[in-house]
Amino acid sequence: MFITVSKTEPPLQRGHEIIARIDNSSELEKLKDSKSEKLSDSQILRFSDSEDVVAIEFSTPATALENINLCFDMNIPVVCGTTGWYEHLDEVKARCEEENQALFYAPNFSIGMNITFMLNQQLAKLSEKYGYRLSLTETHHIHKLDKPSGTAVKLAEDIIKNNDNYKSWELSQCTINNEQLTVDEVLPIEAIREGNVFGIHEVKAESDCDIIQLRHEAFSRKGFATGAVIAAEFLFGKKGIFTMNDLFKI
């Protein structure tokens, strides 16, 4: 069974039950205070055995940390797809380990996007070997708050790990460890906010001879929701901290 903070339908399609949809932290506080309290006209919470429950957290950067901690307070495993809060990741990991909780976090739960992550790592390695220059563009709807997206940051970090030509993803010159970077050492990221775009991420590798384009485009939120449910299934019965690498056994 699932308690979910977002409105996603795939749990029903995979044979699970959504036992609550919680749209703000005050409702989550109610759940913490009384696990039998009715939160809506149609849904009654049943938490007699919390091992049967996983929280799927898709909210905002400002509320994700509080939601995760409230789930930990109730000993409910949590799958978190919200980005923009990773500056608190170390403290969340520490609490998770100290209290033997369960957390699965990822910047993007789309299976297709995670395949793209793998291809991006190979592209980064080969681009260094054969002299290709890399750049990254991400496009999302106008309501997305973090910029660049967590997915774009993940792509950039993987490039930096696998290509020694890049030390940062900053757009302008910056200093790292008192060493002045040249523009060539900085991976450029362009972040675009327009319309109702669900998510487009594109890595370009350019040389004097040609261009390679690695692109992932989401047509709806279904892919993200389905991936999150698969992650929740993976998290059942486990304790600790997990990512998509664990799901794919990388």
Secondary structure, 3 states (H helix, E strand, C coil): CEEECCCCCHHHHCCCCEEEECCCHHHHHHHHHCCCCECCCCCECCCCCHHHCEEEECCCCCCHHHHHHHHHHCCCCEEECCCCCHHHHHHHHHHHHHCCCEEEECCCCCHHHHHHHHHHHHHHHHHHHHCCEEEEEEEECCCCCCCCCHHHHHHHHHHHHHCCCCCECCCCCCEECCEECCHHHECCEEEEECCCCCCEEEEEEECCCCEEEEEEECCCCHHHHHHHHHHHHHHCCCCEEECHHHHCCC
